[in-house]
Amino acid sequence: MAENVRKKSSRRRFLKTTAIAGAGSAAGAVAVNAVSPYVLPEERRVFEPNHSYWARALPPVNPPLQQDLEAEVAVIGGGFAGLSTAYYLRKDGAIKGRVVLLEAERCGNGASGRNGAMILTSTADRYMQLSGTPELDKRIYDLTAENIREFKELSATLRMDTEIEQNGALQVCNAKEDVEKARDYVERARAANFPCEFWEKEKVVEALGTQAYEGACFDPNSGQVHPGKLVGLFKAATESVGVEIFEQTQVLHVHEGERLALTTRNGRTVRARSVVLATNAYSSKLGFLRRAATPVFDYVRITAPLSDAELSALGWKSRLPSARPCPITAETWVPISRRRSSSIGRPPMRCLSVNPSRNSMAMKATPPNLPPWPPR
Ligand SMILES: Cc1cc2nc3c(=O)[nH]c(=O)nc-3n(C[C@H](O)[C@H](O)[C@H](O)COP(=O)(O)OP(=O)(O)OC[C@H]3O[C@@H](n4cnc5c(N)ncnc54)[C@H](O)[C@@H]3O)c2cc1C
């Protein structure tokens, strides 16, 4: 009996000690998590500078936030999503109060200033494929085609060249098996009033100068743009409607409550009624979407400006951007013709961005097993 009580009491003691230790560890972990941004050094590569080719055309950097302030809406992140959200919130007076945008580094430091420069219609999950609701697909397609036209209008209104071209794009078929799928897609898409076309191999060879592809889907509303200049356009447009943009102002915490409070790395506080999280692949650093985002490595390479002779040797007469699916990474080539970029000289072929990062959609400096150029 005494033995039994001793056993029970020691089990109870063990459970109690374990529970206290567990609660202590959990509380410790919460505390460490809360104070770590203040006591541990920032992971250096989180906001690594954008050294891409496009970054040379990014707009000058605004000063950081120097005082606490109150706003109606605070937008975190100065990529395409943050800038355009801030712009449309203020444009036409949708929000009358103060709208501020806080950017950790500089506008366009993230994916918006280091991408493949293609402006494609529709959304990624519906691009060149129909869902169960083709009417909705078509509405989304029309909206995105209209967006591209609006970029052009905005460029003209603000007199800022973004090198935008809306001459269409090709989704190419890598293998003969893909051709039937592409034909089938085009047939169904045309029945739903999409303006796409299926291009036979001969027409693709004529447009791209390569025998590599077996056919392609052509979308007339897609095109290409200079991403760095597009960031500049969005930034100018956003400021023109009265949004205040503070750069080199990293938000460390979003404190939720009736009025949200954002604390910045340099110790300032912004209080706002609403906050827009436009932080893309960096959102987990603020504690959001930790389990919803997966970093994707994507390579973009850019050629030196091409002479007329080189362009003609390539046979890429159409200048149409073309995308091809690839099992592990997507790859994009950005040819620059001499006429469009004579001022930049002839840099060697390079990646758009260096330093892979676990935290962002970033690109590798020397991707392995590069395919030959031009594609054969
Ligand atoms: C290699 C590559 C190629 C691509 N090619 C194409 C293409 O050809 N066509 C196309 O349409 N799309 C392309 N994309 C996708 C496209 O670039 C992105 O979808 C788009 O730029 C995302 O914009 P964003 O504003 O959401 O994010 P981002 O441009 O990443 O902007 C997020 C911003 O938030 C800031 N930020 C993050 N956290 C904080 C914080 N705590 N405080 C303050 N600021 C913060 C960051 O510094 C960053 O500037 C490509 C992407 C990559 C990576």
The ligand as an SDF file (V2000), in Angstrom:
LIG
                    3D

 53 58  0  0  0  0  0  0  0  0999 V2000
   12.4610   34.9330  -61.2950 C   0  0  0  0  0  0  0  0  0  0  0  0
   11.0490   35.4190  -61.4050 C   0  0  0  0  0  0  0  0  0  0  0  0
   10.4860   35.6000  -62.6510 C   0  0  0  0  0  0  0  0  0  0  0  0
    9.1880   36.0580  -62.7590 C   0  0  0  0  0  0  0  0  0  0  0  0
    8.6870   36.3280  -64.0020 N   0  0  0  0  0  0  0  0  0  0  0  0
    7.4710   36.8860  -64.1290 C   0  0  0  0  0  0  0  0  0  0  0  0
    6.9900   37.2830  -65.3980 C   0  0  0  0  0  0  0  0  0  0  0  0
    7.6690   37.1660  -66.4200 O   0  0  0  0  0  0  0  0  0  0  0  0
    5.7530   37.8310  -65.4700 N   0  0  0  0  0  0  0  0  0  0  0  0
    4.9910   38.0090  -64.3380 C   0  0  0  0  0  0  0  0  0  0  0  0
    3.8580   38.5120  -64.4590 O   0  0  0  0  0  0  0  0  0  0  0  0
    5.4250   37.6600  -63.1250 N   0  0  0  0  0  0  0  0  0  0  0  0
    6.6490   37.1410  -62.9930 C   0  0  0  0  0  0  0  0  0  0  0  0
    7.1190   36.8050  -61.7480 N   0  0  0  0  0  0  0  0  0  0  0  0
    6.2460   37.0270  -60.5940 C   0  0  0  0  0  0  0  0  0  0  0  0
    6.1510   38.4880  -60.2250 C   0  0  0  0  0  0  0  0  0  0  0  0
    7.4150   39.1090  -60.3190 O   0  0  0  0  0  0  0  0  0  0  0  0
    5.6120   38.5860  -58.8020 C   0  0  0  0  0  0  0  0  0  0  0  0
    4.3930   37.8700  -58.7230 O   0  0  0  0  0  0  0  0  0  0  0  0
    5.3410   40.0160  -58.3800 C   0  0  0  0  0  0  0  0  0  0  0  0
    6.4450   40.8450  -58.6190 O   0  0  0  0  0  0  0  0  0  0  0  0
    4.9940   40.0170  -56.9030 C   0  0  0  0  0  0  0  0  0  0  0  0
    4.8300   41.3580  -56.4910 O   0  0  0  0  0  0  0  0  0  0  0  0
    4.6090   41.6600  -54.9670 P   0  0  0  0  0  0  0  0  0  0  0  0
    4.3970   43.1070  -54.8360 O   0  0  0  0  0  0  0  0  0  0  0  0
    3.5530   40.7470  -54.4330 O   0  0  0  0  0  0  0  0  0  0  0  0
    5.9450   41.1750  -54.2580 O   0  0  0  0  0  0  0  0  0  0  0  0
    7.4300   41.7760  -54.2340 P   0  0  0  0  0  0  0  0  0  0  0  0
    7.7990   42.4420  -55.4800 O   0  0  0  0  0  0  0  0  0  0  0  0
    8.3110   40.6610  -53.7480 O   0  0  0  0  0  0  0  0  0  0  0  0
    7.3150   42.9010  -53.1480 O   0  0  0  0  0  0  0  0  0  0  0  0
    7.2560   42.6410  -51.7690 C   0  0  0  0  0  0  0  0  0  0  0  0
    7.9370   43.8170  -51.1130 C   0  0  0  0  0  0  0  0  0  0  0  0
    7.6410   43.8070  -49.7370 O   0  0  0  0  0  0  0  0  0  0  0  0
    8.7750   44.2710  -49.0530 C   0  0  0  0  0  0  0  0  0  0  0  0
    8.6540   43.7700  -47.6830 N   0  0  0  0  0  0  0  0  0  0  0  0
    8.5630   42.4900  -47.2870 C   0  0  0  0  0  0  0  0  0  0  0  0
    8.4690   42.4100  -45.9520 N   0  0  0  0  0  0  0  0  0  0  0  0
    8.4790   43.6730  -45.4800 C   0  0  0  0  0  0  0  0  0  0  0  0
    8.4270   44.2330  -44.1770 C   0  0  0  0  0  0  0  0  0  0  0  0
    8.3400   43.4750  -43.0910 N   0  0  0  0  0  0  0  0  0  0  0  0
    8.4820   45.5930  -44.0650 N   0  0  0  0  0  0  0  0  0  0  0  0
    8.5450   46.3750  -45.1550 C   0  0  0  0  0  0  0  0  0  0  0  0
    8.6260   45.8850  -46.4210 N   0  0  0  0  0  0  0  0  0  0  0  0
    8.5980   44.5500  -46.5790 C   0  0  0  0  0  0  0  0  0  0  0  0
    9.9470   43.6380  -49.8140 C   0  0  0  0  0  0  0  0  0  0  0  0
   11.1630   44.3390  -49.5960 O   0  0  0  0  0  0  0  0  0  0  0  0
    9.4560   43.7650  -51.2420 C   0  0  0  0  0  0  0  0  0  0  0  0
    9.9030   44.9430  -51.8850 O   0  0  0  0  0  0  0  0  0  0  0  0
    8.4220   36.3310  -61.6010 C   0  0  0  0  0  0  0  0  0  0  0  0
    8.9970   36.1630  -60.3340 C   0  0  0  0  0  0  0  0  0  0  0  0
   10.2960   35.7330  -60.2370 C   0  0  0  0  0  0  0  0  0  0  0  0
   10.9130   35.5840  -58.8680 C   0  0  0  0  0  0  0  0  0  0  0  0
  1  2  1  0
  2  3  1  0
  2 52  2  0
  3  4  2  0
  4  5  1  0
  4 50  1  0
  5  6  2  0
  6  7  1  0
  6 13  1  0
  7  8  2  0
  7  9  1  0
  9 10  1  0
 10 11  2  0
 10 12  1  0
 12 13  2  0
 13 14  1  0
 14 15  1  0
 14 50  1  0
 15 16  1  0
 16 17  1  0
 16 18  1  0
 18 19  1  0
 18 20  1  0
 20 21  1  0
 20 22  1  0
 22 23  1  0
 23 24  1  0
 24 25  2  0
 24 26  1  0
 24 27  1  0
 27 28  1  0
 28 29  2  0
 28 30  1  0
 28 31  1  0
 31 32  1  0
 32 33  1  0
 33 34  1  0
 33 48  1  0
 34 35  1  0
 35 36  1  0
 35 46  1  0
 36 37  1  0
 36 45  1  0
 37 38  2  0
 38 39  1  0
 39 40  1  0
 39 45  2  0
 40 41  1  0
 40 42  2  0
 42 43  1  0
 43 44  2  0
 44 45  1  0
 46 47  1  0
 46 48  1  0
 48 49  1  0
 50 51  2  0
 51 52  1  0
 52 53  1  0
M  END
$$$$
